[in-house]
Amino acid sequence: MADAARLVVSELVTNTVLHSGASEINVRLARSTSRILIAVLDDGTWRDPAADLADLPENGWGLRLVQAGAVDCAVCPTQVGTLAWALLTSGPPDDGY
């Protein structure tokens, strides 16, 4: 799960840097025995990365990689920026969340 978490953090932060115009990025992690919740918050303006990179076949895979490795994930505009999050799990669910 550590490798998956590193990949998800990398992809979410990269998308923020490339697409939000944010001046501040916060990465938050919460974990239990079998789950990791990764949240990337920024103060930028959310734009759909796929719209920017639709014609470039080597780009646009980041969120797909996050979706493939996570049991749930989303990118949501907020009042002050954008929140991107992903939930990773290994083994049976626990009561930590």
C-alpha positions as CSV (number, residue, x, y, z in Angstrom):
1,M,0.0,0.0,0.0
2,A,3.0,2.3,0.5
3,D,3.9,2.3,-3.2
4,A,0.3,3.0,-4.1
5,A,0.1,5.9,-1.6
6,R,3.4,7.4,-3.1
7,L,1.9,7.2,-6.6
8,V,-1.4,8.7,-5.6
9,V,0.3,11.6,-3.7
10,S,2.6,12.2,-6.7
11,E,-0.2,12.3,-9.2
12,L,-2.6,14.5,-7.1
13,V,0.2,17.0,-6.3
14,T,1.4,17.0,-10.0
15,N,-2.2,17.7,-11.2
16,T,-2.4,20.6,-8.7
17,V,0.9,22.1,-9.8
18,L,0.1,21.8,-13.5
19,H,-3.6,22.7,-13.6
20,S,-4.7,24.8,-10.6
21,G,-2.5,27.9,-10.5
22,A,-2.4,27.4,-6.8
23,S,0.1,29.4,-4.6
24,E,-0.3,27.0,-1.7
25,I,-0.7,23.2,-1.6
26,N,-1.4,21.1,1.5
27,V,-1.1,17.3,1.6
28,R,-2.9,15.5,4.4
29,L,-2.8,11.8,5.3
30,A,-4.9,9.9,7.7
31,R,-4.5,6.2,8.3
32,S,-5.9,3.3,10.1
33,T,-4.8,-0.4,10.2
34,S,-5.9,-1.1,6.6
35,R,-6.7,2.3,5.1
36,I,-5.0,5.5,4.0
37,L,-6.9,8.7,3.1
38,I,-4.9,11.1,1.0
39,A,-6.2,14.7,0.6
40,V,-4.5,17.4,-1.5
41,L,-6.0,20.9,-0.9
42,D,-5.0,24.0,-2.8
43,D,-6.0,27.6,-3.2
44,G,-6.1,27.5,-7.0
45,T,-8.9,27.3,-9.5
46,W,-10.0,23.9,-10.5
47,R,-9.8,23.0,-14.2
48,D,-10.4,19.7,-15.8
49,P,-6.9,18.4,-16.7
50,A,-8.4,16.3,-19.5
51,A,-9.6,19.5,-21.2
52,D,-6.1,21.0,-21.2
53,L,-4.4,17.8,-22.5
54,A,-7.0,16.1,-24.6
55,D,-4.8,16.0,-27.7
56,L,-1.6,14.8,-26.0
57,P,-1.6,11.0,-25.7
58,E,1.3,10.9,-23.2
59,N,-0.7,13.0,-20.7
60,G,-4.0,12.7,-18.9
61,W,-3.2,9.4,-17.2
62,G,-2.7,10.7,-13.6
63,L,-6.3,10.6,-12.4
64,R,-6.8,7.2,-14.1
65,L,-3.9,5.9,-12.2
66,V,-5.4,7.3,-9.0
67,Q,-8.7,5.7,-9.8
68,A,-7.1,2.3,-10.5
69,G,-5.3,2.3,-7.2
70,A,-8.0,3.7,-4.9
71,V,-11.2,2.2,-3.7
72,D,-12.7,5.7,-4.0
73,C,-11.5,9.2,-5.1
74,A,-12.8,12.5,-6.3
75,V,-11.7,16.1,-7.3
76,C,-14.0,18.8,-5.9
77,P,-14.0,22.5,-6.3
78,T,-14.3,24.3,-2.9
79,Q,-15.0,27.9,-1.8
80,V,-11.2,28.5,-1.5
81,G,-9.7,26.2,-4.1
82,T,-9.8,22.5,-4.9
83,L,-9.8,19.3,-2.9
84,A,-8.5,16.1,-4.5
85,W,-8.7,12.9,-2.3
86,A,-8.3,9.2,-2.6
87,L,-8.9,6.3,-0.2
88,L,-6.6,3.3,-0.4
89,T,-7.2,0.1,1.4
90,S,-5.5,-3.3,2.0
91,G,-7.1,-6.3,3.5
92,P,-10.5,-6.3,5.1
93,P,-12.1,-3.0,6.1
94,D,-11.7,-1.9,9.7
95,D,-13.5,0.6,11.9
96,G,-10.9,3.3,11.7
97,Y,-13.0,5.6,9.5
